[in-house]
């Protein structure tokens, strides 16, 4: 900011110095020596006045910027403070419910050693988060591998769309946990069943958004492909794929959100290592602080996942 | 009869099936275009001039009649006809260079090296005066520049016929005039055969050798064909004073506003 300021003042002082030859023009008969002495001081005065005005303007700009920043940030901070106050109030009314201070203490302890391992049911919170992310990664990755190509096919061929529409409409609203018994029955193990639930719940947004993206490709782009008689491969790589990418990434973003929502519920039921399992385990141990820490952790990790995908999506926005 | 002509449209009809029954867009279209000729299709909106251009482009097929381009019947779209669309239709994720290269590669990749393909692409962009903006994306350049890229893309493939669908319709008057002059220069340089859809009388008279005036739709057809015998190169300033120019202009205006008056 200070850098732009100096550039500003330099740029506006130049006109003042170019004005130096001006006084002799209308002060015609005056002795040369006198004008030579008088002119610079006049110019200097002007320049000084201008500099003054500039610094005042800069100060005003700075104040405005500060005000804008305060308006942006302060409500958020006030909101958080109110929330903490409310939380503290509830903690005082309800027995055994830990207040913010207690949870904060506990969180510091917990996160100071996130990667300890004391047997299969007692591991650091870092391990729990990583195992959950791994499950989400596998389930979501498989869903992307199946869902995105399927979305392309459904979007490209109307018959496929009509064929799959009723099935998708029926299966999409089904609650995540309704799929768990099928996973347990087929895979006969908890971990693959959890991954299966992630897979089946996160596949729909990717199928639907990709298909919509394909259906909404502007006719102009397809006309370009037609008048040039481009090969199917070129149409796909140069037109179809880049045009659908923004829609696809929206689907991916929604899917990741769903996957992260579902993992906690799935892990509660299947056990093992994972943030959802840990939450349930701490409930059984009646460590209420840890439950609240788990809730915040889940929220923050979810936020990071979503922001990462928004960041990726922004890089592929055209126009 | 059709011998010696570069583009022939013979007894062409185009009908569409709609819910209200059959809709005849254009009928009995007969048109002969010589090599190197510049033809403008003019008429009120809805007169089927774009329908006719799409038939020549091969984007739709005639319900009746035959279209022949450079001795071959038009059966579908193909790179022997370069099309410039009204709204530039550049792919926004490709640079100007890559937009043109996509077309060049399609047509010449089988017979030429990569270096030759690149040289062709650069030459086409240079011709439309965009050598400096080659590696920009379409959203970084102005509307007029986008349309230039569109023209470069259409001409880079050395088409037998250049088809322009109201190419300057979306541009402001000054940019349009500038691009019309550029187009005249480019067409003279490349000796292209051009069919252009327009609804701008001045544009039609300035650019064309032949103005095809279409009657109002539905069931539109060619009303009159006006030969424009103004010497080339044409200069817009000199023509402003030219009596012949005003004579041609008046003929077109009379056709559009007296004979084919359209209820607003």
Contacts between the chains, C-beta under 8 A, distances in Angstrom:
chain1	res1	chain2	res2	distance
A	220	B	85	6.3
A	220	B	87	6.3
A	220	B	89	4.1
A	221	B	89	6.9
A	221	B	91	6.3
A	223	B	59	6.5
A	223	B	83	7.7
A	223	B	85	6.7
A	223	B	89	6.5
A	224	B	85	7.9
A	224	B	89	5.3
A	224	B	91	6.9
A	226	B	59	6.2
A	226	B	77	4.6
A	227	B	57	6.1
A	227	B	58	7.7
A	227	B	59	7.1
A	227	B	77	4.7
A	227	B	78	7.7
A	227	B	79	7.4
A	227	B	81	7.1
A	227	B	82	7.8
A	227	B	83	4.6
A	228	B	77	7.9
A	228	B	79	5.7
A	228	B	102	7.2
A	228	B	103	5.4
A	228	B	106	5.0
A	228	B	107	7.9
A	228	B	157	7.6
A	229	B	76	7.9
A	229	B	77	6.2
A	229	B	78	5.5
A	229	B	79	5.9
A	229	B	106	6.9
A	230	B	102	7.5
A	230	B	106	5.9
A	234	B	102	7.4
A	234	B	106	7.3
A	238	B	91	6.8
A	238	B	94	7.1
A	238	B	102	6.0
A	239	B	91	6.5
A	242	B	91	7.2
A	242	B	93	4.2
A	243	B	93	7.9
A	318	B	92	3.9
A	318	B	93	5.1
A	318	B	137	7.6
A	318	B	139	6.8
A	319	B	92	5.0
A	319	B	138	7.8
A	319	B	139	4.9
